[in-house]
Amino acid sequence: MPVLLLSTLLLISQPVADPLFFARNSPQCLVDHVVRGNPLPLIVRTEFPACPWNADDIALVEIGRSYSHYSWWNFERTANLEIAATRIDGTILLPGEVLSYNEAVGERTSERGFQQAKVIAESGYIDGVGGGICQPASMLFAASLMAGLEIEERHPHRFRVPYMPPGLDATVDWGKKDLKIRNNTDFPVIFHLGQIERGEFLVRVMAPVRTFRVHYKYELVKEVPSDAVQFEVDAANRDLVHYYGRPGIEIAKTIWRKDLRDGKTRKVKVLNDEYWPSPWVLRVPSLPGGKKFRSGLSQGDIAGILKGSKYSVRMARFADVDRDNKEYIPIPGIPAKRLARFTRFSELPPKSDSAATAELPIATDVAKGTKAREQAVQ
């Protein structure tokens, strides 16, 4: 009997003496060792975990999720998005560790596979290497926030982006702005980034158990209409509006995080988010008055420029911005049958340009015969 008691005490000595024992060691791995008659991982102290967690042991429960669409026919932007997402996909974050988006994705250069695509600059939309990588950053931020993970650094976009609710986006800029996420739970988490169907982007934060439940909402504080127009010379006479001139907004955010370990709900302190008004980007045969950019315009002035087209100033306003909005943002619901089709970006086969072009859908515009990829994208 004393021998049996001593053996039992030895088996539980490490987990009892070290509260973070199971943060570094997988229970499933330990059980497998004990079943095979090897209790040493439970007894012997080592510098490195004797039974480290693996991806399958971690990915048991979805604790956070984010969902959006992307224009997959915009090949350059999609290439950047998928490169960034693939480099994050499968990342394991142990308790206390911090994920830096910039470090994980790396510098955005053409030598590293990134391509020229539209990026948001102070003056508007310009071409830049790596355009599109902010969508994976935004998705990762939103999913991590809803998982209850601690956000150590995050920056909103200068302009509101169309693929995320207000306050759930994140912009990154190499050497200047980063997204940093700390695992503040007692167990490892793993990030799965992939697609359900082409153009459907899903981020899942997985863990052995759920630690937090999070509720998020935003309320409109102020709204400022766009007063600027940027012209692009387009001899092909494509659709007039390339980008809508979105109003600028300020929102107040409310985040409640319930800790399932002690049952207490705490309010997370966050600052208001402010988005600048974005300029209208219009395609024209020639520059009006030789000017590429006009600012200080009234809503009537912009309405006059749009007159005769299918667009109006009112169409630029996001439908989900309402001063009376007091509802919490729901976690995106995805039926189990569709979720079963989820494929991680790291598991996708490489695409050839010819195959991608062959699959490009053509959406004919009644007035101008415009292809889908040439329509207004925001």
N, C-alpha and C positions, 0 to 999 in steps of 0.2 A: 504493500500500500504506500509506504513512504516513497518508493521508487516511482510509482505511477504519479503521485502528487508532485514530486520534484520535476518529472518530465513535463507535466501539464504547466507548471509554473514557468519552466524554461521556454515553453512554446509561446506563452503569452507575454513573456518578459519584455521583449522589444516593442510590441505594439502598445503596451501599457506605459513603458518608460519614454517612448517617443511618440507624442501626439500626431506627428506628421509621417509616421511610419507608412500608413496606407496611402498617403499622398504620393509617395515614391515607389511603393510596391503594390503590385496587382494581387488582390485577394484570390482571383482565379488561378494565377500562377502559383501562389503559395499552396493552395489546396491541391493542385496537381502534383506538386513536389511531395507533400505529406502523404497523399494517396500512394505514391510510388515508394514511400518509405524513407524520404529524405527531408527531415525537418530542419536541416541546417539553415536555409534562408530565414527561418523564423528565430533562430537562436544566435547565429554568428553575426556580429556587427562588421560591416564592411564600409569602405569609403563610398563605393558606388552601390546602388540598389542591386541586391542579389536576384530580385524578381521584378524587374522594371515593367511598367505598364506598356502594353502594345496597343496599336490602333483599334483592334477589334474589341479589346477589353474596355476601352474608353467609350467607344461609339455605341452606347446602349440606350441613352435617353437624349432626345432632342430638347435642349434647354433654351434655344434661341433660333429665330428664323427671320429671314428677310427675302423678299421676292420683288422682282421688277422685270421689265422688258428692255431689250436693246435692239437696235437696228442692225441685224446681222448682215444685211446687204451693203452696209457701209464697211467695206472689207478692211480698210486701214484701221479704223477705230476698233472694229471687232478683234483684229489681230492683237492690238495693244491690250484690250480688255482681257482676252483669253491668256495672253502671256502673264499678265499680272495675277490673274485669278489662279492660274496653274501653279505659280510660285508660292501662293498662300495655301492652296488646297493641301490638306493632309498635315498641316502644321500642328504639332502637339505643344500645348502650353501647360507646364507643371505649375502647381500652386506657388504663388509669389513671383512667377516669371512674367516678363513684359514682352509683348510682341510689338516690334516697330515695323510698320508697313514699308517704310522706305528701305530699311535694312533687308527685309524679306524679298521685296520686289527688285531692289537694286536701282542703279542710276538708269534713267531712260535715255538711251542713246541708240542710234541706228546700228552701231556695231553689236549691240545686245539684242537686236531683233525688233526694236520698236520703230513705228512708222509715223509719218506726218499725218496728223488729223486735227480737227478743230479743238482748240482749248480756250478757256475763258481768261481774258486779260482785262486790264483796267479799262481799256478803251472799247472792249467788245470781244468779238470772237475772231481769233487769228489761228493760223496754222502753226502747229508746234509738235515736236517729236514726243510721242507718248500720249497724245490726246485720247481720252477714253478710260484711262486707268483710275480716274476718280470714281467711276461707278462701282468697281469692286471694293474700293475703300469705303464708299458710302454704305454699301450692302453689309460689309464686314462690321462697320460701326453700328448700324441699326440692329443687326442680329446680336452683337455682343452686348449692346445696351439692354435689349429685351431679355438677354440671358442673365443680367445682373452683374456682368463683369465691370470692373472699374476702368473708366476711361481716363487715362492720364494726360492725353493730348488729343485734341480734335479741333479742326477749323472748318466753319461753314464756307460754302462757295460765295464768291462775290455776288453772283446772280443766282436766283432760285433755279434749281434743275428740275426737269419734268418727271424724272423717274423715281423720285423719293418724296414722301410727305415732308412738309416744312420741319426743320429741326433734326432730321434724320440723315442728312447728307454729310459728307466729309471730303474736303479737298486736300490734296497733298502736292508738295512742290519740293523737289530734291534739294536738300541742304537748307530749306527754309521752313516748310510746314510738313508735319508728320502726323500720322495716326498711331497712337500708342495705347495698347490695351493690356491691363494687368489681370491675371487670374487671381481673384480674391476669394476663391472657394477652397475647400479642403481636398479637392481631387483634380486630376488633370482634365483638360478639355481639348478637343480636337476640332478643327475647322474644315468643313466640307463645302467646297464651292463648285457648282456645276450647273447643268441645264436640265429642264424637263423635256421641252421641245426646243428646237433651234430658235433663239431669240428670247427664251424664257430663262431668266437668271435666278438661281436659288442659292442662298447661303444658309447652311445649318451649323449651329454650334452644338456639339455633342459632348456628353459627359456620362460617367457611371451613374450619377444621381443628380437630381435637380436641387439646387441650393436656394435660389431666389425665384420670386414671381414679381414681375415688373409691370407697371401701368404707366403709359405715357400719353399726354395730350398737349395741345398747344392752343393759344388764343391770340387772335390778331390784335396788335396794339396800334399799328398805323399802316397806311398804304399810300404809296406815292406812284403816280402813273409815269410811264416812260415818256421822255421828251426828246428822244434822239433817234436818228435814222442813219444807218450805215448802208451805202450803196455798193453793189457789186456789178461790174459790167459783165453782161451775159448775152453774147450774140446769138446764142441758141434759143433765146426767147422762152426759157423755161418758166415754171410757176413763179409768180411775183415774190411771194414771201418765203425766204429761206429760214429765218428765225423770227418768231414773234417778239415784239417789244413788251416784255413782261413787267408788270408793276413791281416796284420795290416794296418790301414789307418788313415790319418788325414783329416778331412773335414772342410771347412769354410762354415758357415751357414748364410743365409740371411732371415730375417723375416720382412715383412711389415705388419703393423696393421692399418687398416682404422677405425677411430672412426665415426660411423654413426650419432652421436649426433652433431658433428661440421663439419663433412665432411673431416677432416684432416687425412692424412696418415703419419705415423711415423715409422721410422726404429727401431726395437727392438735390443738393444745391447746384443749380446751373444758371448761367447768364442768359439773357435774351439773345436771340439770333436776329441779325439784321442782314437783309439782302438788298442790294442796290437795284434800281430799275435797269433792265437790260435794253439795249438799243434794238429797234427794228432793223433787220438785215433784209434788204430788198434787192432783187435781181432786176437790172434795167439794161436796155440796149446801149445807153450812153449816160455819163454822169450829168445830172441836172445842174446847170450852171458851172460845170467843171468841178463840182465839189463832191468828195467821196463821203463826207460826214457832215451832218447838220444836227445841232443841238438847240435847246431852248425852245422847242416847238410846243405849241398847244395841242390839245387833243383834237381840236378842229383842224389844225394844220395837217396832222397825221391822217385824219379822216379824209381830207382832201387828196392826199397823196394816194390813199388806198381806193379812192372813188373809181368805180368802174370795174373793180376786181371783186372776187367772191369773199374778200376779207373785210373785217371791220375792227375798229379799235377795241370793242368789247370782247372780241374773241381772244384777245391776248391775256385776259384775266384767268387765273387758275380757278377752276370750279370748286376746289376744296378749301378755299380761303373764305372764311365767314366770321364776322365779328361775334356772332352768337355761338360759335363752335365751342362746345364744352364736353364733347364725347372723347373717350379714350380711344387711341388708335388700336384697332384689333390686330392680333397676330394673323398674318395671311393664311387663310384656310385653303388647303389643297387636298382634294379627295385622295384616298389611299391608292386607288388605281393609277392616278396620274403621278403620285409621289413615287410609286414603284418604278416609274420610267426615268427617275432622276439618275443622271450620269455625271460623275465628277469630271471636271476639266482635265485632270491628270490622266483620266482613263480614255479620253476621246482620241480617235485615230487622227493623224495629221491630215490636214486638208490641202488639196492642190487647187491652184487658182482656176484651172480649167473646170474642175468639178464644181467649184463654188459658183462660177459664172453660169454654168449650165443650169443650176437650180434657181437662179434669180427670178423671182416672180415679177410680172409686169402688171402694174395697176394703172389702167388707163384713165386719165383725167378727161372728163367730157369736153372741156373747153380747149385744152392745149395738148392732149395726148401725152401727159407727163408721166414718166416712169416713177415707180414708188420711191426709189432712192433719191429722186430729185425734188420731192415735195418738201414742204416746210416740216422740219424735224423737231420742233419744240412747241 
